[in-house]
Amino acid sequence: MLEHKYDLGDVVYGIRRYNEPVMETCSQCGGEGQHTWKSGSKVRCSLCWGSGTVTRDHYSHWTLDRNHAVLCIGQVRVKCTQVSQYPGADVQKSVKYMCWQSGVGGGTLWAEKDLWPSKAEARAECARRNQEAADAK
């Protein structure tokens, strides 16, 4: 029997890692987005392209999926692979899910470790993974 955590129709909450930009004021134009020539004419800043801010860095964090508040399992994929041709070799198991809200058959393939049965458990796992990442720095 191929075991998996969720069944068709189960309601789950997905978590994802997002990469967010860390913005700062443009050092070339001082946040104005443009330069003023002595003649009074203005030209767009070539560093920030007129926005007044530039991306200094990125940070990564885990949070609930922003696109879907709740997910409903529509497909379960269990893949078992024997790691070598010899009898008794270890078997690697991979379980993935597709949900109706993110597309079954052509949408997001969710790893079992990124789906949780309640919003509270999903948030707790995000906090744990974010803390783990912070401790590793």
C-alpha positions in Angstrom: 0.0 0.0 0.0 1.3 3.4 -1.0 0.8 5.7 2.0 0.2 9.4 1.9 -0.8 12.0 4.4 -3.9 13.5 2.6 -6.7 12.1 0.5 -8.8 13.5 -2.3 -11.1 16.2 -1.1 -9.1 17.0 2.0 -8.8 20.7 2.9 -5.3 21.9 3.5 -3.2 25.1 3.8 -0.1 25.5 1.7 3.1 27.3 2.7 5.7 28.8 0.4 9.0 30.5 0.6 8.9 34.0 -0.8 11.9 36.2 -1.7 11.3 39.9 -1.0 13.4 42.8 -2.1 15.0 45.1 0.5 14.7 48.6 -0.9 16.7 51.7 -0.1 16.8 55.3 -1.3 18.8 55.7 -4.5 22.3 57.1 -3.7 22.6 58.7 -7.0 19.5 60.9 -7.0 18.7 61.0 -3.3 15.3 59.5 -3.9 14.1 62.2 -6.4 14.2 59.8 -9.3 15.7 62.4 -11.5 18.6 64.8 -11.9 18.2 68.5 -12.7 20.8 70.0 -15.0 22.1 73.6 -14.6 19.8 74.6 -17.5 16.8 73.5 -15.5 16.0 70.5 -17.7 15.4 67.2 -15.9 16.6 63.7 -16.8 15.5 60.4 -15.3 18.0 58.8 -12.9 20.0 56.1 -14.6 20.5 54.1 -11.4 16.9 53.8 -10.2 15.2 54.5 -13.5 13.0 57.2 -11.9 11.6 55.2 -9.0 13.8 56.9 -6.3 14.6 53.5 -4.8 17.0 50.6 -5.6 17.1 47.0 -4.4 19.8 46.6 -1.9 19.3 42.9 -1.1 16.7 40.2 -0.9 15.4 38.2 2.1 13.6 34.9 2.0 10.8 33.9 4.4 8.1 31.2 4.7 4.5 32.2 4.9 1.0 31.0 3.9 0.5 30.8 0.2 -0.6 34.3 -0.9 -2.6 33.1 -3.9 -5.0 30.6 -2.2 -6.4 31.0 1.3 -7.4 27.3 1.4 -6.7 24.3 -0.9 -8.7 21.2 -1.7 -6.7 18.1 -2.7 -7.7 17.0 -6.3 -4.8 14.7 -7.2 -2.3 12.6 -5.2 1.0 11.5 -6.9 3.1 8.9 -5.1 6.4 8.0 -6.7 8.5 5.1 -5.4 12.0 4.6 -6.8 14.4 1.8 -6.0 17.8 3.5 -5.6 19.7 0.6 -7.2 19.0 -2.5 -9.3 20.0 -4.9 -6.6 17.4 -6.8 -4.5 16.8 -5.2 -1.1 18.0 -1.8 -2.1 16.4 1.2 -0.4 13.3 2.8 -1.9 12.9 6.5 -2.1 9.3 7.8 -1.8 8.0 11.1 -3.1 4.5 12.4 -2.4 3.1 15.4 -4.3 -0.4 16.8 -4.5 -2.3 19.0 -6.9 -5.2 21.1 -5.6 -8.3 22.4 -7.4 -7.5 26.0 -6.5 -4.0 26.0 -8.0 -4.9 23.7 -11.0 -5.2 19.9 -11.2 -3.3 18.4 -14.1 -1.5 21.6 -15.1 -1.0 23.7 -12.0 1.1 23.8 -8.9 2.6 20.5 -7.7 2.7 20.7 -3.9 5.2 18.7 -1.8 3.6 16.9 1.2 5.9 18.8 3.6 4.4 22.1 2.4 0.8 21.3 3.1 -0.9 21.4 6.6 -4.3 20.4 7.8 -5.0 23.6 9.7 -4.0 27.3 9.3 -2.5 27.3 12.9 -0.2 24.3 12.0 0.8 26.0 8.8 1.7 29.2 10.5 3.6 27.3 13.2 5.6 25.5 10.6 6.4 28.8 8.8 7.6 30.2 12.2 9.8 27.1 12.7 11.3 27.3 9.2 11.9 31.0 9.5 13.6 30.6 12.9 15.7 27.7 11.5 16.9 30.0 8.6 17.7 32.8 11.0 19.7 30.5 13.3 21.7 29.3 10.3 22.9 32.8 9.5 
